């Protein structure tokens, strides 16, 4: 398979290139995604390291990858859980200061973007997020990597 849109992760903008297909017992072509944990770790790092605001769905992805509830995240960003829900549904823009805290927590918990400084991360936190493609090279599922610079 050339390119696969990986919507199962909850993001509409993830494309994996180079995944191999197999055949099931009936002879039908099937696609499996090995090392999902490694893939999600890369996706989180790519989101944290993007030089623009994160989208509503990306916020939800990061929160769930960090195994946090809305209430848990709300406590850390000093908001109520309903505000987190509105951000995740795209009803209101994510506040830049809260986005910065989310990126810093994701950096720490998911080891995502350790090489990016806090000042640089802060500069990327803007109220209006641009949803651009996240392209992953899936030829070696043991070591997923960005297909091109994010």
MARKOL-110828 format. One record per atom (N, C-alpha, C): x, y, z; atom name. Coordinates in pm, 1 decimal, padded with zeros to 6 digits, always signed. Example, Ala and Ser with C-alpha at 12.3 -4.5 7.8 and 13.67 -1.06 7.14 Angstrom:
# residues 2
{{+01319.0, -00569.0, +00780.0}, "N"}
{{+01230.0, -00450.0, +00780.0}, "CA"}
{{+01320.0, -00330.0, +00780.0}, "C"}
{{+01285.0, -00225.0, +00708.0}, "N"}
{{+01367.0, -00106.0, +00714.0}, "CA"}
{{+01290.0, +00003.0, +00787.0}, "C"}
# end
This chain:
# residues 150
{{+00084.9, -00118.1, +00000.0}, "N"}
{{+00000.0, +00000.0, +00000.0}, "CA"}
{{+00088.4, +00123.0, +00000.0}, "C"}
{{+00052.5, +00218.3, -00079.6}, "N"}
{{+00132.8, +00339.0, -00092.0}, "CA"}
{{+00115.0, +00433.0, +00027.0}, "C"}
{{-00006.9, +00480.7, +00049.6}, "N"}
{{-00033.8, +00571.3, +00160.9}, "CA"}
{{-00162.0, +00526.6, +00229.9}, "C"}
{{-00162.1, +00537.6, +00363.6}, "N"}
{{-00278.9, +00498.6, +00441.1}, "CA"}
{{-00316.4, +00611.6, +00534.6}, "C"}
{{-00441.4, +00657.7, +00526.5}, "N"}
{{-00490.2, +00761.8, +00616.8}, "CA"}
{{-00530.1, +00693.6, +00747.5}, "C"}
{{-00457.3, +00722.6, +00853.3}, "N"}
{{-00472.5, +00655.9, +00982.7}, "CA"}
{{-00569.7, +00733.7, +01070.6}, "C"}
{{-00698.4, +00720.3, +01043.6}, "N"}
{{-00800.4, +00792.2, +01120.0}, "CA"}
{{-00835.8, +00721.7, +01250.3}, "C"}
{{-00794.4, +00597.1, +01265.6}, "N"}
{{-00825.4, +00520.9, +01386.9}, "CA"}
{{-00766.5, +00583.9, +01512.5}, "C"}
{{-00665.6, +00668.4, +01497.0}, "N"}
{{-00602.9, +00733.2, +01612.8}, "CA"}
{{-00681.9, +00854.4, +01659.6}, "C"}
{{-00785.9, +00892.5, +01586.0}, "N"}
{{-00865.6, +01008.5, +01623.3}, "CA"}
{{-00825.1, +01136.6, +01553.2}, "C"}
{{-00723.1, +01128.4, +01469.7}, "N"}
{{-00677.2, +01244.8, +01393.8}, "CA"}
{{-00710.1, +01222.7, +01246.3}, "C"}
{{-00755.2, +01328.4, +01179.4}, "N"}
{{-00789.5, +01317.7, +01037.2}, "CA"}
{{-00670.9, +01343.6, +00946.1}, "C"}
{{-00561.3, +01393.1, +01001.9}, "N"}
{{-00451.9, +01442.8, +00919.4}, "CA"}
{{-00326.2, +01354.4, +00921.5}, "C"}
{{-00338.7, +01228.7, +00964.8}, "N"}
{{-00221.6, +01140.4, +00971.0}, "CA"}
{{-00220.8, +01047.3, +00849.8}, "C"}
{{-00108.9, +01047.1, +00779.5}, "N"}
{{-00090.4, +00959.1, +00664.7}, "CA"}
{{+00036.5, +00877.6, +00688.5}, "C"}
{{+00023.9, +00745.1, +00675.7}, "N"}
{{+00140.4, +00656.8, +00690.5}, "CA"}
{{+00176.6, +00606.2, +00552.0}, "C"}
{{+00301.2, +00623.2, +00516.9}, "N"}
{{+00350.9, +00578.3, +00387.5}, "CA"}
{{+00433.0, +00451.1, +00404.3}, "C"}
{{+00421.6, +00360.5, +00310.7}, "N"}
{{+00510.0, +00244.5, +00305.9}, "CA"}
{{+00471.1, +00126.2, +00391.6}, "C"}
{{+00350.0, +00122.4, +00445.1}, "N"}
{{+00307.0, +00004.7, +00521.9}, "CA"}
{{+00289.5, -00113.3, +00427.6}, "C"}
{{+00320.1, -00228.9, +00478.3}, "N"}
{{+00304.6, -00350.3, +00396.8}, "CA"}
{{+00169.4, -00414.7, +00424.2}, "C"}
{{+00110.4, -00467.8, +00320.0}, "N"}
{{-00015.1, -00540.5, +00336.0}, "CA"}
{{+00014.7, -00689.6, +00341.5}, "C"}
{{-00077.6, -00762.5, +00398.3}, "N"}
{{-00066.9, -00907.7, +00404.0}, "CA"}
{{-00195.3, -00967.9, +00350.7}, "C"}
{{-00208.5, -01097.4, +00368.7}, "N"}
{{-00328.8, -01166.8, +00324.0}, "CA"}
{{-00386.2, -01244.7, +00440.4}, "C"}
{{-00517.9, -01238.7, +00454.2}, "N"}
{{-00581.9, -01313.7, +00562.1}, "CA"}
{{-00613.2, -01456.0, +00515.7}, "C"}
{{-00677.9, -01535.0, +00602.1}, "N"}
{{-00707.3, -01675.7, +00572.5}, "CA"}
{{-00795.8, -01692.3, +00449.5}, "C"}
{{-00875.0, -01591.7, +00417.4}, "N"}
{{-00963.3, -01598.1, +00299.5}, "CA"}
{{-00895.0, -01548.7, +00173.0}, "C"}
{{-00771.4, -01507.5, +00184.5}, "N"}
{{-00698.6, -01457.7, +00068.6}, "CA"}
{{-00719.7, -01310.2, +00040.9}, "C"}
{{-00788.9, -01240.8, +00132.5}, "N"}
{{-00812.4, -01097.8, +00115.8}, "CA"}
{{-00691.7, -01018.7, +00165.2}, "C"}
{{-00666.1, -00908.8, +00097.5}, "N"}
{{-00556.2, -00821.4, +00137.0}, "CA"}
{{-00594.6, -00746.9, +00264.7}, "C"}
{{-00505.5, -00747.8, +00362.5}, "N"}
{{-00530.1, -00679.0, +00489.0}, "CA"}
{{-00409.7, -00592.9, +00525.0}, "C"}
{{-00438.0, -00492.2, +00603.5}, "N"}
{{-00333.0, -00402.0, +00649.8}, "CA"}
{{-00329.3, -00408.5, +00801.1}, "C"}
{{-00213.7, -00432.4, +00855.7}, "N"}
{{-00197.8, -00427.2, +01000.8}, "CA"}
{{-00095.3, -00318.4, +01031.6}, "C"}
{{-00114.0, -00256.2, +01145.6}, "N"}
{{-00020.7, -00152.2, +01187.6}, "CA"}
{{+00053.3, -00204.5, +01309.4}, "C"}
{{+00174.6, -00253.2, +01288.4}, "N"}
{{+00253.7, -00300.6, +01401.4}, "CA"}
{{+00308.3, -00184.2, +01483.2}, "C"}
{{+00339.6, -00212.0, +01609.1}, "N"}
{{+00402.8, -00113.9, +01697.0}, "CA"}
{{+00321.6, +00016.1, +01706.1}, "C"}
{{+00194.2, +00001.6, +01738.6}, "N"}
{{+00107.0, +00118.5, +01749.9}, "CA"}
{{+00158.1, +00213.1, +01857.5}, "C"}
{{+00209.3, +00158.2, +01965.5}, "N"}
{{+00263.8, +00243.8, +02072.9}, "CA"}
{{+00377.1, +00332.2, +02020.5}, "C"}
{{+00466.7, +00274.5, +01943.6}, "N"}
{{+00575.9, +00353.0, +01885.1}, "CA"}
{{+00525.3, +00457.0, +01787.8}, "C"}
{{+00424.5, +00420.2, +01709.6}, "N"}
{{+00364.8, +00513.9, +01615.1}, "CA"}
{{+00300.5, +00631.3, +01689.2}, "C"}
{{+00225.3, +00603.3, +01794.4}, "N"}
{{+00159.4, +00710.2, +01870.0}, "CA"}
{{+00260.7, +00799.0, +01941.4}, "C"}
{{+00370.1, +00741.2, +01986.5}, "N"}
{{+00476.3, +00821.0, +02048.9}, "CA"}
{{+00533.9, +00919.3, +01946.3}, "C"}
{{+00554.0, +00872.8, +01823.1}, "N"}
{{+00603.9, +00961.5, +01717.7}, "CA"}
{{+00500.7, +01069.3, +01685.3}, "C"}
{{+00374.1, +01031.9, +01674.1}, "N"}
{{+00270.7, +01130.8, +01644.1}, "CA"}
{{+00266.8, +01239.2, +01750.9}, "C"}
{{+00275.4, +01198.6, +01877.4}, "N"}
{{+00276.7, +01296.4, +01987.2}, "CA"}
{{+00396.4, +01390.6, +01973.5}, "C"}
{{+00512.8, +01335.9, +01944.9}, "N"}
{{+00632.6, +01419.1, +01929.1}, "CA"}
{{+00616.5, +01515.3, +01812.3}, "C"}
{{+00557.5, +01467.8, +01702.4}, "N"}
{{+00539.2, +01554.4, +01586.1}, "CA"}
{{+00440.7, +01667.4, +01616.7}, "C"}
{{+00337.9, +01638.3, +01695.9}, "N"}
{{+00241.2, +01741.9, +01733.9}, "CA"}
{{+00307.6, +01844.1, +01825.5}, "C"}
{{+00379.7, +01797.5, +01926.3}, "N"}
{{+00445.9, +01888.0, +02021.1}, "CA"}
{{+00546.6, +01977.6, +01949.6}, "C"}
{{+00614.0, +01926.0, +01849.1}, "N"}
{{+00721.7, +01998.6, +01782.3}, "CA"}
{{+00676.2, +02082.3, +01663.8}, "C"}
{{+00547.7, +02088.1, +01637.0}, "N"}
{{+00500.2, +02165.5, +01521.8}, "CA"}
{{+00509.7, +02314.4, +01551.5}, "C"}
{{+00549.1, +02388.9, +01450.0}, "N"}
{{+00571.5, +02532.8, +01467.1}, "CA"}
{{+00444.0, +02613.4, +01447.5}, "C"}
{{+00332.0, +02560.8, +01494.2}, "N"}
{{+00205.2, +02633.4, +01494.4}, "CA"}
{{+00115.3, +02571.7, +01599.9}, "C"}
{{+00005.4, +02636.4, +01626.6}, "N"}
{{-00085.5, +02589.9, +01730.6}, "CA"}
{{-00139.0, +02450.1, +01703.5}, "C"}
{{-00174.5, +02381.1, +01810.2}, "N"}
{{-00230.0, +02247.1, +01794.3}, "CA"}
{{-00381.4, +02256.6, +01776.2}, "C"}
{{-00435.0, +02161.9, +01701.2}, "N"}
{{-00578.6, +02160.6, +01673.2}, "CA"}
{{-00654.4, +02096.1, +01788.7}, "C"}
{{-00785.4, +02106.8, +01781.7}, "N"}
{{-00872.3, +02046.7, +01883.8}, "CA"}
{{-00849.1, +01896.0, +01893.4}, "C"}
{{-00844.5, +01828.3, +01779.9}, "N"}
{{-00825.3, +01682.5, +01779.5}, "CA"}
{{-00685.7, +01644.9, +01827.4}, "C"}
{{-00586.9, +01727.5, +01796.1}, "N"}
{{-00451.8, +01700.9, +01843.5}, "CA"}
{{-00443.3, +01716.2, +01995.1}, "C"}
{{-00516.1, +01813.3, +02049.6}, "N"}
{{-00521.1, +01828.3, +02195.0}, "CA"}
{{-00579.0, +01702.4, +02258.4}, "C"}
{{-00688.7, +01653.6, +02204.7}, "N"}
{{-00751.1, +01532.2, +02258.5}, "CA"}
{{-00656.4, +01412.8, +02246.7}, "C"}
{{-00588.3, +01401.6, +02132.4}, "N"}
{{-00492.5, +01293.1, +02112.2}, "CA"}
{{-00383.8, +01298.1, +02218.9}, "C"}
{{-00325.0, +01415.6, +02240.1}, "N"}
{{-00218.7, +01428.1, +02340.0}, "CA"}
{{-00270.0, +01393.8, +02479.0}, "C"}
{{-00387.7, +01444.7, +02513.0}, "N"}
{{-00443.4, +01417.5, +02645.8}, "CA"}
{{-00463.9, +01267.8, +02666.4}, "C"}
{{-00520.3, +01200.1, +02569.2}, "N"}
{{-00544.3, +01056.8, +02585.6}, "CA"}
{{-00413.2, +00978.2, +02585.4}, "C"}
{{-00316.3, +01019.1, +02506.1}, "N"}
{{-00186.3, +00951.2, +02506.7}, "CA"}
{{-00115.0, +00968.8, +02640.6}, "C"}
{{-00143.0, +01080.3, +02708.7}, "N"}
{{-00084.3, +01103.8, +02840.6}, "CA"}
{{-00166.3, +01036.8, +02950.4}, "C"}
{{-00272.6, +00964.6, +02910.4}, "N"}
{{-00361.5, +00893.3, +03003.9}, "CA"}
{{-00422.6, +00988.5, +03105.3}, "C"}
{{-00467.5, +01102.8, +03056.0}, "N"}
{{-00528.1, +01202.4, +03142.5}, "CA"}
{{-00676.8, +01216.6, +03111.5}, "C"}
{{-00754.2, +01242.7, +03213.7}, "N"}
{{-00894.5, +01277.2, +03195.8}, "CA"}
{{-00903.7, +01426.4, +03166.1}, "C"}
{{-01020.2, +01468.9, +03120.6}, "N"}
{{-01040.3, +01613.4, +03101.7}, "CA"}
{{-01024.3, +01686.5, +03234.0}, "C"}
{{-01077.3, +01628.0, +03340.6}, "N"}
{{-01066.4, +01691.1, +03471.7}, "CA"}
{{-00920.2, +01700.8, +03516.1}, "C"}
{{-00842.9, +01597.4, +03489.2}, "N"}
{{-00701.5, +01599.1, +03526.1}, "CA"}
{{-00624.8, +01706.2, +03451.2}, "C"}
{{-00651.1, +01717.7, +03320.9}, "N"}
{{-00584.5, +01821.4, +03242.8}, "CA"}
{{-00632.6, +01959.6, +03286.5}, "C"}
{{-00762.0, +01970.6, +03313.2}, "N"}
{{-00818.5, +02098.8, +03357.6}, "CA"}
{{-00750.1, +02148.3, +03484.2}, "C"}
{{-00723.3, +02058.4, +03576.1}, "N"}
{{-00657.3, +02096.8, +03700.7}, "CA"}
{{-00517.4, +02153.2, +03673.9}, "C"}
{{-00447.8, +02095.8, +03577.2}, "N"}
{{-00311.7, +02141.5, +03547.5}, "CA"}
{{-00308.2, +02276.5, +03476.6}, "C"}
{{-00409.9, +02303.9, +03394.1}, "N"}
{{-00410.8, +02431.6, +03321.2}, "CA"}
{{-00501.1, +02535.3, +03388.2}, "C"}
{{-00550.9, +02500.5, +03507.4}, "N"}
{{-00631.7, +02592.3, +03588.6}, "CA"}
{{-00759.7, +02636.0, +03517.6}, "C"}
{{-00827.0, +02538.6, +03456.3}, "N"}
{{-00956.1, +02560.4, +03390.6}, "CA"}
{{-01050.8, +02451.4, +03438.6}, "C"}
{{-01176.9, +02458.7, +03400.3}, "N"}
{{-01268.5, +02350.2, +03436.3}, "CA"}
{{-01274.6, +02248.8, +03321.3}, "C"}
{{-01324.3, +02128.4, +03351.6}, "N"}
{{-01325.1, +02021.6, +03251.4}, "CA"}
{{-01414.3, +02055.8, +03132.3}, "C"}
{{-01513.7, +02140.9, +03152.2}, "N"}
{{-01599.7, +02181.3, +03041.3}, "CA"}
{{-01522.2, +02265.3, +02939.8}, "C"}
{{-01430.4, +02345.9, +02987.0}, "N"}
{{-01346.0, +02424.4, +02896.8}, "CA"}
{{-01259.8, +02331.9, +02812.3}, "C"}
{{-01203.6, +02229.4, +02874.8}, "N"}
{{-01122.2, +02132.5, +02799.9}, "CA"}
{{-01208.7, +02067.4, +02691.8}, "C"}
{{-01330.1, +02029.6, +02726.6}, "N"}
{{-01422.0, +01970.4, +02629.3}, "CA"}
{{-01450.2, +02064.5, +02513.2}, "C"}
{{-01471.5, +02191.9, +02541.5}, "N"}
{{-01496.6, +02289.4, +02434.0}, "CA"}
{{-01374.4, +02302.8, +02343.7}, "C"}
{{-01255.2, +02302.2, +02403.7}, "N"}
{{-01133.7, +02308.1, +02321.4}, "CA"}
{{-01122.2, +02184.4, +02233.7}, "C"}
{{-01148.6, +02067.1, +02290.5}, "N"}
{{-01133.6, +01941.8, +02215.5}, "CA"}
{{-01238.8, +01926.3, +02105.3}, "C"}
{{-01352.5, +01990.1, +02120.8}, "N"}
{{-01455.8, +01986.0, +02016.6}, "CA"}
{{-01438.7, +02099.6, +01915.3}, "C"}
{{-01343.7, +02186.8, +01939.1}, "N"}
{{-01318.7, +02297.8, +01848.7}, "CA"}
{{-01420.0, +02410.3, +01861.5}, "C"}
{{-01493.4, +02413.2, +01972.7}, "N"}
{{-01593.9, +02517.4, +01993.4}, "CA"}
{{-01531.3, +02651.2, +02030.0}, "C"}
{{-01421.5, +02646.8, +02101.2}, "N"}
{{-01347.2, +02767.9, +02136.2}, "CA"}
{{-01198.8, +02739.2, +02115.2}, "C"}
{{-01121.7, +02842.7, +02082.1}, "N"}
{{-00977.7, +02820.9, +02061.8}, "CA"}
{{-00906.9, +02786.2, +02192.9}, "C"}
{{-00804.3, +02706.5, +02180.6}, "N"}
{{-00722.5, +02669.6, +02296.0}, "CA"}
{{-00641.4, +02792.9, +02336.1}, "C"}
{{-00645.7, +02826.4, +02462.3}, "N"}
{{-00570.0, +02942.0, +02509.3}, "CA"}
{{-00420.0, +02913.0, +02498.3}, "C"}
{{-00342.8, +03009.1, +02447.7}, "N"}
{{-00199.5, +02986.0, +02427.6}, "CA"}
{{-00124.7, +02941.0, +02553.4}, "C"}
{{-00155.0, +02998.8, +02668.8}, "N"}
{{-00084.7, +02957.2, +02790.6}, "CA"}
{{-00116.1, +02812.7, +02826.1}, "C"}
{{-00241.5, +02772.6, +02807.9}, "N"}
{{-00280.4, +02634.6, +02835.1}, "CA"}
{{-00213.8, +02540.3, +02734.9}, "C"}
{{-00208.1, +02581.8, +02610.1}, "N"}
{{-00142.2, +02498.8, +02508.9}, "CA"}
{{+00005.1, +02478.4, +02543.7}, "C"}
{{+00068.7, +02583.1, +02591.8}, "N"}
{{+00209.1, +02572.5, +02632.1}, "CA"}
{{+00224.5, +02468.9, +02743.4}, "C"}
{{+00136.8, +02474.5, +02842.9}, "N"}
{{+00142.3, +02377.7, +02953.0}, "CA"}
{{+00121.7, +02235.9, +02899.2}, "C"}
{{+00026.1, +02217.7, +02809.6}, "N"}
{{+00000.7, +02085.2, +02750.5}, "CA"}
{{+00125.3, +02035.5, +02678.2}, "C"}
{{+00187.3, +02120.9, +02599.3}, "N"}
{{+00309.0, +02079.6, +02527.3}, "CA"}
{{+00420.3, +02040.5, +02625.5}, "C"}
{{+00435.6, +02118.7, +02731.7}, "N"}
{{+00540.5, +02088.6, +02828.7}, "CA"}
{{+00512.1, +01956.3, +02900.9}, "C"}
{{+00386.9, +01932.4, +02936.0}, "N"}
{{+00351.2, +01807.2, +03002.6}, "CA"}
{{+00372.3, +01690.0, +02907.7}, "C"}
{{+00330.8, +01705.1, +02782.7}, "N"}
{{+00349.7, +01598.7, +02683.6}, "CA"}
{{+00498.5, +01571.3, +02663.4}, "C"}
{{+00576.4, +01676.6, +02660.1}, "N"}
{{+00721.7, +01661.0, +02647.3}, "CA"}
{{+00776.4, +01574.6, +02759.3}, "C"}
{{+00729.7, +01601.4, +02879.5}, "N"}
{{+00778.0, +01528.8, +02996.6}, "CA"}
{{+00724.1, +01386.2, +03001.7}, "C"}
{{+00593.1, +01370.2, +02989.3}, "N"}
{{+00530.6, +01238.5, +03005.6}, "CA"}
{{+00555.7, +01144.0, +02889.0}, "C"}
{{+00557.3, +01198.6, +02767.0}, "N"}
{{+00569.0, +01114.2, +02648.3}, "CA"}
{{+00707.6, +01118.8, +02586.2}, "C"}
{{+00797.2, +01193.2, +02648.3}, "N"}
{{+00932.1, +01211.0, +02592.6}, "CA"}
{{+00921.4, +01260.4, +02448.3}, "C"}
{{+00834.8, +01359.0, +02429.9}, "N"}
{{+00805.0, +01411.6, +02296.6}, "CA"}
{{+00862.2, +01551.3, +02281.9}, "C"}
{{+00963.5, +01566.9, +02200.0}, "N"}
{{+01019.0, +01699.1, +02174.9}, "CA"}
{{+01117.1, +01745.9, +02278.7}, "C"}
{{+01191.9, +01653.5, +02337.0}, "N"}
{{+01289.7, +01689.7, +02440.0}, "CA"}
{{+01394.0, +01789.6, +02392.1}, "C"}
{{+01419.4, +01791.1, +02261.6}, "N"}
{{+01524.1, +01877.9, +02209.4}, "CA"}
{{+01473.9, +02018.8, +02177.3}, "C"}
{{+01346.4, +02045.3, +02200.8}, "N"}
{{+01289.6, +02177.0, +02174.2}, "CA"}
{{+01284.4, +02255.3, +02305.7}, "C"}
{{+01333.9, +02376.5, +02302.7}, "N"}
{{+01335.2, +02458.9, +02422.7}, "CA"}
{{+01198.8, +02517.7, +02455.0}, "C"}
{{+01181.1, +02554.0, +02581.1}, "N"}
{{+01053.7, +02608.9, +02627.1}, "CA"}
{{+01019.7, +02739.4, +02554.6}, "C"}
{{+01116.5, +02824.0, +02530.1}, "N"}
{{+01089.5, +02950.3, +02461.4}, "CA"}
{{+01039.9, +02926.4, +02320.2}, "C"}
{{+01099.4, +02828.6, +02252.5}, "N"}
{{+01055.5, +02796.9, +02116.8}, "CA"}
{{+00913.6, +02740.2, +02118.1}, "C"}
{{+00886.7, +02648.8, +02211.7}, "N"}
{{+00751.8, +02593.2, +02224.1}, "CA"}
{{+00649.7, +02704.0, +02249.8}, "C"}
{{+00682.3, +02795.3, +02337.4}, "N"}
{{+00590.2, +02904.1, +02370.7}, "CA"}
{{+00556.6, +02987.8, +02247.7}, "C"}
{{+00653.1, +03007.6, +02160.4}, "N"}
{{+00630.1, +03086.0, +02039.6}, "CA"}
{{+00535.3, +03020.0, +01941.6}, "C"}
{{+00518.9, +02889.7, +01951.2}, "N"}
{{+00431.3, +02816.5, +01859.3}, "CA"}
{{+00287.2, +02810.0, +01908.4}, "C"}
{{+00262.7, +02848.5, +02031.2}, "N"}
{{+00129.0, +02837.8, +02090.9}, "CA"}
{{+00047.0, +02959.7, +02051.6}, "C"}
{{-00038.5, +02941.1, +01955.3}, "N"}
{{-00121.2, +03049.5, +01903.1}, "CA"}
{{-00267.6, +03008.9, +01910.1}, "C"}
{{-00358.4, +03105.7, +01921.8}, "N"}
{{-00499.6, +03071.4, +01937.4}, "CA"}
{{-00561.4, +02995.8, +01820.5}, "C"}
{{-00522.1, +03023.1, +01699.3}, "N"}
{{-00581.6, +02956.1, +01584.1}, "CA"}
{{-00485.0, +02851.4, +01530.8}, "C"}
{{-00524.6, +02725.6, +01540.2}, "N"}
{{-00438.2, +02617.0, +01495.5}, "CA"}
{{-00460.2, +02589.6, +01347.2}, "C"}
{{-00352.6, +02558.4, +01279.2}, "N"}
{{-00356.1, +02517.8, +01139.9}, "CA"}
{{-00348.5, +02366.5, +01139.1}, "C"}
{{-00439.5, +02301.9, +01068.3}, "N"}
{{-00433.9, +02156.2, +01062.5}, "CA"}
{{-00363.2, +02115.0, +00934.6}, "C"}
{{-00237.6, +02078.4, +00946.9}, "N"}
{{-00160.2, +02034.7, +00832.2}, "CA"}
{{-00133.1, +01886.0, +00845.7}, "C"}
{{-00099.8, +01821.4, +00734.8}, "N"}
{{-00079.7, +01676.2, +00738.8}, "CA"}
{{+00035.5, +01635.0, +00830.0}, "C"}
{{+00018.1, +01519.4, +00892.5}, "N"}
{{+00124.8, +01455.1, +00968.5}, "CA"}
{{+00158.9, +01330.7, +00888.3}, "C"}
{{+00273.8, +01331.1, +00824.3}, "N"}
{{+00311.6, +01220.7, +00735.9}, "CA"}
{{+00420.7, +01137.5, +00800.9}, "C"}
{{+00396.4, +01006.7, +00806.9}, "N"}
{{+00483.6, +00913.3, +00875.8}, "CA"}
{{+00540.5, +00812.7, +00776.2}, "C"}
{{+00668.8, +00784.6, +00788.5}, "N"}
{{+00732.9, +00678.7, +00710.7}, "CA"}
{{+00713.6, +00549.0, +00787.6}, "C"}
{{+00634.4, +00457.6, +00731.6}, "N"}
{{+00603.3, +00332.7, +00798.4}, "CA"}
{{+00676.3, +00212.4, +00743.1}, "C"}
{{+00781.8, +00233.9, +00664.4}, "N"}
{{+00854.0, +00120.4, +00605.3}, "CA"}
{{+00920.0, +00032.1, +00709.5}, "C"}
{{+00962.6, +00089.7, +00820.0}, "N"}
{{+01021.1, +00011.9, +00928.5}, "CA"}
{{+00940.4, +00037.8, +01055.4}, "C"}
{{+00836.6, -00043.6, +01081.6}, "N"}
{{+00748.9, -00018.1, +01195.9}, "CA"}
{{+00818.0, -00025.5, +01332.0}, "C"}
{{+00935.9, -00082.3, +01338.1}, "N"}
{{+01009.6, -00080.4, +01464.4}, "CA"}
{{+01061.2, +00058.6, +01494.7}, "C"}
{{+01077.0, +00138.8, +01388.7}, "N"}
{{+01133.1, +00273.3, +01403.4}, "CA"}
{{+01057.8, +00369.7, +01310.7}, "C"}
{{+00933.9, +00400.8, +01346.9}, "N"}
{{+00859.2, +00499.1, +01268.2}, "CA"}
{{+00935.1, +00631.5, +01272.5}, "C"}
{{+00921.4, +00709.1, +01166.5}, "N"}
{{+00984.9, +00839.8, +01162.2}, "CA"}
{{+00902.9, +00932.1, +01073.1}, "C"}
{{+00922.1, +01062.1, +01087.7}, "N"}
{{+00848.1, +01154.6, +01000.3}, "CA"}
{{+00884.8, +01129.1, +00852.8}, "C"}
{{+00784.6, +01134.1, +00765.5}, "N"}
{{+00810.6, +01115.1, +00623.6}, "CA"}
{{+00883.6, +01235.4, +00566.8}, "C"}
{{+00853.8, +01349.6, +00628.2}, "N"}
{{+00925.4, +01473.6, +00593.9}, "CA"}
{{+00912.8, +01565.5, +00713.8}, "C"}
{{+00986.9, +01673.6, +00711.4}, "N"}
{{+00986.2, +01765.0, +00826.8}, "CA"}
{{+00844.9, +01814.7, +00854.7}, "C"}
{{+00807.0, +01811.9, +00982.8}, "N"}
{{+00673.1, +01859.0, +01021.2}, "CA"}
{{+00670.1, +02008.3, +01036.3}, "C"}
# end
